[in-house]
Amino acid sequence: MSHRLLVFYGSYRSDRMGIRLADYLVRELAARGDDVELIDAKAVGLPMLDRMYKEYPKGEAPAALEDLAQKIRDADGFVFVTGEYNWSVQPGLKNLTDHFLEEWFWRPAAIASYSAGRFSGVRSATAWHGILSEMGMVVISSTLGVGPISQTLDETGAPIGEGGKALARAFPRFADDLGWWVEAAKAQRAKRAPPY
Ligand SMILES: Cc1cc2nc3c(=O)[nH]c(=O)nc-3n(C[C@H](O)[C@H](O)[C@H](O)COP(=O)(O)O)c2cc1C
């Protein structure tokens, strides 16, 4: 069964590297039969948070916000590609996610972190775990950690070298875990409407 998945990525840097991991994940998840879309915060281009989506009168939110709210509501699950700036999250992705709250509820989320070095952005993954939980998602326990990203994925997001092999070995379990929770949440939402 095909699921609707959104892959979020949020670096605004001109020379950004994490797009390689985002591209890899979109491609590999789609290859498993899911309907996958990349949500690139830089391309969406939301301003620094002023009003959350829900704070606009119905029908008056800016088009980019309205469009993204609908995509989030329609999704069955989420993947967050998280880079690490000074041991924490990237502001572009955090700014995008903060525009929404209820739109995120009752779906699973997975975290794939990366960095320039061997620690693979694990501190950003840890920070995101709490953030996504607070926003009403069920964070799956499987994670992917990619580092050094330049030695793991090439410019097209294709795995290279030993790091690439390790990523390709780890990916199926990550995707299986997400897929199982996506199905479970979908079945439960169909059986009983979320309590709030
Ligand atoms: C402002 C800034 C802070 C960074 N802090 C960390 C850090 O705390 N830990 C780490 O492993 N890498 C850190 N890095 C290196 C990033 O892992 C690397 O630049 C990575 O490619 C950033 O993601 P991006 O290219 O998608 O923007 C930092 C990079 C920047 C630009």
The ligand as an ORCA input file, in Angstrom:
! r2SCAN-3c Opt
* xyz 0 1
  C      26.865     27.461     11.803
  C      27.389     26.061     11.725
  C      27.533     25.324     12.892
  C      27.978     24.002     12.819
  N      28.044     23.267     13.976
  C      28.327     21.958     13.888
  C      28.222     21.145     15.049
  O      27.910     21.585     16.129
  N      28.489     19.835     14.909
  C      28.844     19.282     13.701
  O      29.057     18.071     13.644
  N      28.949     20.027     12.592
  C      28.696     21.349     12.656
  N      28.772     22.126     11.536
  C      29.217     21.518     10.280
  C      27.999     20.937      9.562
  O      27.816     19.610      9.997
  C      28.191     20.955      8.054
  O      28.543     22.253      7.612
  C      26.927     20.516      7.331
  O      27.220     20.341      5.974
  C      25.795     21.501      7.564
  O      24.618     21.152      6.875
  P      24.211     21.899      5.505
  O      25.416     21.808      4.603
  O      23.056     21.092      4.972
  O      23.872     23.299      5.844
  C      28.334     23.443     11.583
  C      28.196     24.201     10.414
  C      27.705     25.492     10.483
  C      27.523     26.273      9.201
*
